[in-house]
Amino acid sequence: MKFLLDTVAVIRHFSCEGRIGKKASLILENIEQSNDSLIISVVSLMEILYLSEKNRIPIDLNDTLIKIYASSKYTIINLSPEILKVAAKTRFYELHDRLIVSTAKWLNIAIISSDKRFEEIEGITVIWDDEKKY
């Protein structure tokens, strides 16, 4: 299966800091041994660049790209006119999240995210789990 990683999931997974839900952890911890793959939106990379420049996260863009390129299990997806068309029909309060959720909708894949508000969007399957794993 393919899964889209939300920005928070990318940061926590690659920095090994912060909580990740139990279901999400199982996918992330076993990615190299599974047939699954993880998609990362260029929007998440933009957010990582911004947040790292503000010293708000423990990983920067370069570290993130090194980890992505080190495994064939990760793919970066760019924004496209098709994804923007989905975003035009998707109502969400924050633009970056709206674009990420629209990417999952366009790809028709689940999103790994701790953002409970994503569950309110029709056509989105969110994988995390309320039970936290440290």
C-alpha positions as CSV (number, residue, x, y, z in Angstrom):
1,M,0.0,0.0,0.0
2,K,0.9,3.6,-0.4
3,F,0.5,6.2,2.4
4,L,0.9,10.0,2.3
5,L,2.9,11.3,5.3
6,D,1.7,14.6,6.9
7,T,4.4,17.1,7.8
8,V,4.2,16.2,11.5
9,A,4.6,12.5,10.8
10,V,7.6,13.2,8.6
11,I,9.3,15.3,11.3
12,R,8.6,12.9,14.1
13,H,9.6,9.8,12.0
14,F,12.9,11.2,10.7
15,S,13.9,13.1,13.9
16,C,12.9,10.2,16.2
17,E,11.4,12.8,18.5
18,G,7.8,13.2,19.6
19,R,4.9,10.8,19.8
20,I,3.6,8.7,16.9
21,G,0.4,6.8,17.1
22,K,0.5,3.0,17.5
23,K,-1.0,2.2,14.0
24,A,1.2,4.8,12.3
25,S,4.3,3.5,14.2
26,L,3.7,0.0,12.9
27,I,3.7,1.2,9.3
28,L,6.7,3.5,9.8
29,E,8.8,1.0,11.7
30,N,8.3,-1.8,9.3
31,I,8.4,0.2,6.0
32,E,11.8,-1.3,4.9
33,Q,10.5,-4.9,5.3
34,S,7.1,-4.3,3.8
35,N,5.6,-3.8,0.3
36,D,4.3,-0.4,1.4
37,S,5.7,2.9,0.3
38,L,5.5,6.4,1.7
39,I,4.7,9.5,-0.3
40,I,5.8,13.0,0.9
41,S,4.3,16.1,-0.5
42,V,6.6,18.9,-1.6
43,V,4.4,21.1,0.6
44,S,5.7,19.2,3.7
45,L,9.2,19.9,2.6
46,M,8.3,23.6,2.3
47,E,7.0,23.5,5.9
48,I,10.1,21.7,7.1
49,L,12.3,24.3,5.5
50,Y,10.3,27.1,7.2
51,L,10.0,25.5,10.6
52,S,13.7,24.5,10.7
53,E,14.7,28.1,9.8
54,K,12.7,29.2,12.8
55,N,14.4,26.6,15.0
56,R,11.0,25.1,15.8
57,I,11.8,21.5,14.8
58,P,14.8,19.2,15.4
59,I,15.4,18.3,11.7
60,D,16.2,20.5,8.7
61,L,15.4,20.2,5.0
62,N,18.8,18.8,4.1
63,D,18.6,16.0,6.8
64,T,15.0,15.2,5.6
65,L,16.1,14.9,2.0
66,I,19.0,12.7,2.9
67,K,16.6,10.3,4.7
68,I,14.2,10.4,1.8
69,Y,16.8,9.7,-0.8
70,A,18.4,6.9,1.3
71,S,15.5,4.6,0.7
72,S,13.4,3.5,-2.3
73,K,10.4,3.4,0.1
74,Y,9.9,7.2,-0.1
75,T,8.7,9.3,-3.0
76,I,8.3,13.1,-3.2
77,I,5.2,14.3,-5.0
78,N,5.0,17.8,-6.4
79,L,1.9,19.9,-6.6
80,S,0.1,19.6,-9.9
81,P,-2.9,21.4,-11.5
82,E,-4.9,18.2,-10.8
83,I,-4.1,18.4,-7.0
84,L,-5.0,22.1,-7.0
85,K,-8.4,21.3,-8.6
86,V,-9.1,18.9,-5.7
87,A,-7.9,21.6,-3.3
88,A,-10.4,24.1,-4.8
89,K,-13.2,21.7,-3.8
90,T,-11.8,20.9,-0.4
91,R,-12.6,23.2,2.5
92,F,-9.9,23.3,5.2
93,Y,-8.9,26.2,7.4
94,E,-5.1,26.1,6.7
95,L,-3.6,26.2,3.2
96,H,-0.7,23.8,3.7
97,D,-2.8,21.2,5.3
98,R,-5.5,21.7,2.6
99,L,-2.9,21.0,-0.1
100,I,-1.6,17.9,1.7
101,V,-5.1,16.5,2.3
102,S,-6.0,17.2,-1.4
103,T,-2.9,15.3,-2.4
104,A,-4.1,12.2,-0.5
105,K,-7.6,12.6,-2.0
106,W,-6.1,12.9,-5.5
107,L,-3.9,9.9,-5.0
108,N,-6.8,8.1,-3.3
109,I,-4.5,6.9,-0.5
110,A,-4.6,7.1,3.3
111,I,-2.8,9.9,5.1
112,I,-0.6,9.2,8.2
113,S,-1.3,12.2,10.5
114,S,-2.0,13.1,14.1
115,D,-4.3,15.9,12.9
116,K,-7.8,14.9,14.0
117,R,-9.4,17.5,11.8
118,F,-8.4,15.6,8.7
119,E,-11.0,12.9,9.8
120,E,-13.7,15.5,9.1
121,I,-12.9,15.7,5.4
122,E,-14.9,13.4,3.2
123,G,-13.0,10.9,1.3
124,I,-9.9,10.8,3.6
125,T,-8.7,7.9,5.7
126,V,-6.4,9.0,8.5
127,I,-4.0,6.6,10.1
128,W,-2.6,7.4,13.5
129,D,-4.3,6.0,16.6
130,D,-5.3,7.6,19.8
131,E,-3.2,5.2,21.8
132,K,0.3,6.9,21.7
133,K,3.5,5.0,21.3
134,Y,6.7,6.7,22.5
